[in-house]
Amino acid sequence: MAEYKLLLPSMGEGVMEATIITWLFNEGDNVKEDDSVVEIATDKVDSDVPTPVSGKIVKILKQKDEVAKVGEAIAILEIEGEGGNTASEEVKTEAPAPTPDAETLKTIEGALQPTATSHVEFSGDLYLSPLVKSIAQQENISETELQSIKGNGLEGRITKEDILAYVANRGNQPQAAPQAAVATTPAPKPAVSAPAATVSTAAGDEIIPMDRMRKIIAENMVKAKQTAPHVTSFIETDVTNVVKWRNKHKDIFEKREGEKLTFMPIFVKAIVKAIQDYPMINVSINGDNIIKKKNINIGMATALPDGNLIVPVIKNADQLSLSGLAKAINDLAYRARNKKLRPEDTQGATYTISNVGSFGNLMGTPIIPQPQVAILAIGAIVKKPAVLETKDGDVIAIRQLMFMSHSYDHRVVDGSLGGMFLKHVHDYLQNWDMNTEV
């Protein structure tokens, strides 16, 4: 018999760690190849980890709610044959960091425990894993200090070893770092789970604890409103041509492709064109710097059956045809609602669309997901009488009208840019070419 180390697999670019949710087997249980043995969570996405071999679980190395790094062993299996994982099969990790002293280790141990509040906020473009962020917050390490740490992870990201080494040697750092920390550390903010006012309950009231995803959504929404000064512009668009075009092509498209043709790929196509016209909407903020994004990745807010919200991402939407957008959107929506999204499916959005019209709403004021700087809400399409200008004068006709609302971050997007972008989306939809191919 031989030992086999079950490693946390790679989950896509930018995903460095995951939290253990539930083990589906216990120590001593036998598992077969491709059995899902543990459920893990990264941000909003829950997924299963299958075992690539058959055997018996002899040791679980990572318990529920513990964080594991990609490539780290999470369990040991006993398998038939000789020899388990070879060195070449295991994921290489960074060189060991200097060992912190006993007092530092005690502090770090406390940082690994879940905390109810966070006293340091970091910009969205400074990627920190949950574990690294927890240590940074516990140690009151400012964003300026973090930016001075050389990361040895993927794409230069800060690993646990990097921040432990920094903490161990923090006393030897130049004096400028602590001064910057004082200047850049914002005042503590109230935790999402601890409201300022006491909420009274009455007989018959039901107390429902937030699940993990709802907590994440709540924290992200509070952070977004505290970070970005929101401004919202509105416009009403005549989408009669869009409705007629879709009615003409949807059955043909479904027979040909086996896919539904919804309005969403049309909206996304118009957004992509407007972003190409106004690329400064496709940016993020990092301190005093504006990062202009090369790729156009459109987040698509999707309501889940349990009432929660998730935002899968259409990567490189500008490189997809209408047909390609339709297939990508249908695939992401299906997998989102059936809990089949991969962690990387929710990463990297540069602009987001929310279809509030799917709930019968005329308009909404969406919250900008960080670190993006704008989001568009699409309202319900409603038949209304409208005044049309013709060569023979004004006439009243029944048209398909729809409100759009565009929320943008006033730190970098002024009313002119936010308004002109929205007007361009409006123009592309209102002047939709009936001869467009799909």
Secondary structure, DSSP 8 states (H G I E B T S, - for coil): -EEEEEE----STT--EEEEEEESS-TT-EE-TT-EEEEEEETTEEEEEE-SS-EEEEEE-S-TT-EEETT-EEEEEEESSS----TTTS-----------HHHHHHHHHHTS--S-------TTS---HHHHHHHHHTT--HHHHHHS---SGGG---HHHHHHHHHTGGGS-THHHHHHHHH-------TTS-SS-----TT-------HHHHHHHHHHHHHHHHS-EEEEEEEEE-HHHHHHHHHHHHHHHHHHSS---SHHHHHHHHHHHHHH-GGGSEEEETTEEEE-SS--EEE-EE-TTS-EE--EETTGGG--HHHHHHHHHHHHHHHHTT---GGGGS--SEEEEEGGGGT-S-------TT-SEEEEE---EEEEEEEEETTEEEEEEEEEEEEEEEEETTT--HHHHHHHHHHHHHHHHT--TT---
